[in-house]
Amino acid sequence: MGSSSTNENSNLEKGIYKISQNNNSEIQYFFEYEKFDMYFNFQFHENNGFELLLRINSKVDELLLDRYFIRVSPGFFSEMPERENLIYYLSDEKAEKFKLSKKESINNIPSARWAAMTSQYYALALFNRNFSNIDISNYKITSDNKEIPVHQIRFHLPEQTVKKDSEISFEYKGYIGEKLLDKVEDHGLEGLLDLGFFAIFARLFLVSLRNLNSFTSNWGISIILLTVILRILLHPFNISQAKSMAKMQKVQPEMNAIKAKYKDNPQKMNAEIMELYKKHNMNPFGGCLPMLLQIPILFALFTMLRTSIEIKGASFLWLADLSKPDVMYILPILIAVSMYYQQKSMQVNQSAPGQSQMMVMMPVMMFVITLSLPSGVLVYWFISNILSYFQQKYVNKHVYGGKK
């Protein structure tokens, strides 16, 4: 609880707090203050929803409720100090994300249907029922002589007055727990799942991964199967891209001759190049379009694996938790090595200046990048590299005729 009155401590620290737990599904919370007594009753359900019964008894002649608020701030989930916590709220049928800022500010969102404090895998949401206002604020706390920016949600009580020795009650609903797809959708909180720009694909992959796991009962194997399935589906696009690039290489000498002949006449050069494309029945964007089609799929899959709570705590081979980095560095090493051989198998001139250095530097950079990524992402990455290597071998044999 807190107060917006300048005459009261904003966190009501002078009050007396009492907590009692009747069973695993109910918690009672009492707050005694010089101006009022307050009683909270939390009733929790199996689907992570909860109902909050709030009773307030006034000890003063007129208690103005709208100066008090229910405050939600970081600290509800153990990993919050380790990762940036975010606030989401639903406004105009669209979930918005409120980011932590170093500047102190207050955003009023009285029409929001719900607001939630989230960590990577968990959320605490409260639905808007009879609150006079909801606001989100950035502020600073001092710790070890350092100012640390944090933020909070304040649910302001209704604009009502309670007479002395009178009691008033309110009922609210909320959600606390894992950001599991089926559970948050049941509560209308799907906006809490930040699956990135390509959320449509990411949701499809998440559902597919869950279905695969219902069959395999192993999240690691499910990730491998999903990677293989996607590679098979993308194979025709990769072949199309390879064929387009092969055609481009075949006409490269003619194109270079045109560029040299008409270097002082750009318009004539472009016209001749377009005639060359037409002559060989080539699409100048044929090599790019298949790649562009794959970008949403690959980004969505990566985002889904990085944010999905489904793989949290899941073990696979030597990996104790697929949501955490590989502490033995086996997968980062395998990814770097597989990337090296993947590059080596591609259609590149390995004798070109700087080419050999790049073939070494890129895997080294990839090793450093993957050290901190969740191992579930690394499983996908390594299997994808292996499949790409064999796919490139197939392309070299059947598209380039084994010349490379």
Buried (B, 14 or more C-beta within 10 A) or exposed (E): BBBBEEEBEBEBEEBEEEEEEEEEEBBBBBBBBEBBBBBBBBBBEEEBBBBBBBEBBBBEEEBBBBBBBBBBBBEBBEEBEEEEBBBBBBBEEEBBEBEEEEEEEEBEBEEBBBBBBBBBBBBBBBBBBEBBBBBBBBBEEEEEEEEEEBBBBBBBBEEBEBEEEEEBEBEBBBBBBBBBBEBBEBBEBBBBBBBBEBBEBBBBBBEBBBEBBEEBEBBBBBBBBBBBEBBEEBEEBBBBBBBBBBBBEEBEEBBEEBEEEBEEEEEEBEEBBEEBBEEEEBEEEBBEBBEEEBEBBBBBBBBBBBBBBBBBEBBBEEBBBBBBBBEEEBBBBBBBBBBBBBBEBBBEEEEEEEEEEEBEEBBEEBBEEBBEBBBBBBBBBBBBBBBBBEBBEBBBEEBBEEEB
